[in-house]
Amino acid sequence: MEANAIGYLAAGFGAGLIILGASFGIGKLAAAAMDASGRQPEVAGQVRTSMLIAAALIEGATFFALAICIILATK
């Protein structure tokens, strides 16, 4: 197997792990936000805002990690 092929394989595996981690993180975040909204409906707007900010931060870190995988795959 060539070194490039191993690099592509590792980048694909890394990208898959990144996406899995981000999806589990956002899923847990949304579940906790829905639980909090159900327990205290009067603060649902604040919880939703906090959830969206946290989800955006998770997505940002995910895109950064995916960019690193792409850069490493092309070297």
N, C-alpha and C positions, 0 to 999 in steps of 0.2 A: 504494500500500500504506500502511495506517495505521501510526502509530508503535507502537501496541499489538501489531499483527501482527508487526512486526519484532522487538519485544521478546520475544514468545512464541517466535518462530523462533530467536532467539539463545539463549534459555534452554534450548530443546530441544536445540540443537546443543551447547551447553556441557555439558548433562547427559549427552549421549551420549559426549562426549570424556572426561568424568570417569569414567564407567563403564568405558569401554575402557581407560583408564590404570590404574584400580584392578584390573581383571581381569588385565591383563598383569603388573602388579606382584605380585599374589598368585600367579599362575601361575609366575612366575620364583622366587618365594620357596618355593613348594611343591616345585618341581623341585630347587632347591638343597638343601632339607631332605631330600628322598628320596635324593639323591645322597650326602649326608653320612651318612645312616642306613645306606645300603648299604656305604659304605666303612668305617664304624666302628659296628657294631651295638651295642656296649656303651654308647654315649652317645646312643642313639636317643631315650630319654625326655627328656633335656635339650634335644636338638635340636627335638623336637616341642613342648616348652613354649615355647622361644624363637620357633618358627615361629608358634604360636598368638598370642603376645603381639604379634608384628610384624604379623600379619594383622589383629588387632583394631585396631591403630593405623592401618593403611591404611584399614580400613572406617570408622573414626571420621572421618578426614580426608575420605573420600568422602561420608559423610552430611552433613558440614559444608558441603562444596562444593555438594552438591545442594540443601541448604537455601538457600544463597545464590542459586542459580539460580531457585528457586521464588520467593524474595522479590523478586528483580529482575523476574521475569515478571509479578508482580502489581502492580507500581508503574505 
